[in-house]
């Protein structure tokens, strides 16, 4: 298992380009199953989760090959309709193949993802609303078995704007009979990106990115080429890297409007940010003040940047209150940051963080993807060396993290033990 050794205290300098969004590409890759025509995806990030989704599609019979423009997929001869436990258990987003398989082939078997480190993460909304579209669903021996004679478009009112449920239902609806309306749909930019991809293939979707998405079913989708949006969560992480080290760093390759809530919060804390059309430059920031923030569905403060904000808050000159409202168990970075000298208390969903400039390097353990990013950020300013264990969590979501941080001047070494 690899570990990262980071020596803190270096000033960063330069520019870093983020990769295409992991959370946009995971549903888009699942969406390849909707068409029997070749589809080329450009700029797929080199991430473990992206490879897992490709392996999952490969196991179903999708042909996957590299081509000059990117990676070419062809789902013209599907050989299996079953997403097995060995892959699903390593990546919950595997559930996103359910809607595409069911709507195109009328049958799908997907292993139940189960919980993960950050929470229980049920899929009840995915299943309940597919049933409303005419799916018959059985849970049997740890699998979801879904079948239908034909999915039928209808009005689906989600009780909570779940990102994954919105994506699964939108993909199911593109080949359903009639029109599906998803109300209280998730608003995340990745939803609009998935819709744009499906529209490229010939889907008829209106309103993606708003609370009501209307999808008029079509009999068949074609092929095409697509490049997903830049990764807003990766961008936020490098922006915070610039701020926490009081450095001048430019982060490019994404739409800063997708990070409004984050950029406003960082500005409120005292960060100096210049916001362009597709970049943010962090000026050397003065001492930061604490912040009071709750995570929320988009356009609120993203849960996927909560851990990185906590790391930043440990270096502010006053206290912060950060509440996690999306997942039950997403503060596992706190005890690890505590090992580096951070001072905090946790009551239910709210962490109180006492800022100081006293972080010290220590051996720490990654527990999930974004918690790991928080440990890397803390290590950038901690005195001395930090050793970050179980970096495979980071490799799920940060394309070439080592290279990008080194290019900014971080003293970092990956050790294989
Ligand atoms: C997606 C993102 C993840 C991000 C999250 C919230 C991907 C691959 N992952 O995850 O990085 O943190 O959005 O922005 O895009 N819920 C239910 N029942 C359901 C579905 C969800 O109770 O059927 C609950 C979940 O347990 C969680 C909350 O709703 O507490 C949000 O989940 P959801 O929006 O579905 O997130 P994901 O799609 O899993």
Boltz pocket constraint, residues with backbone or C-beta under 6 A from the ligand:
constraints:
  - pocket:
      binder: B
      contacts: [[A, 22], [A, 23], [A, 24], [A, 26], [A, 93], [A, 119], [A, 120], [A, 121], [A, 122], [A, 123], [A, 124], [A, 125], [A, 126], [A, 127], [A, 160], [A, 161], [A, 162], [A, 163], [A, 164], [A, 165], [A, 190], [A, 302], [A, 303], [A, 304], [A, 326], [A, 327], [A, 328]]
      max_distance: 6.0
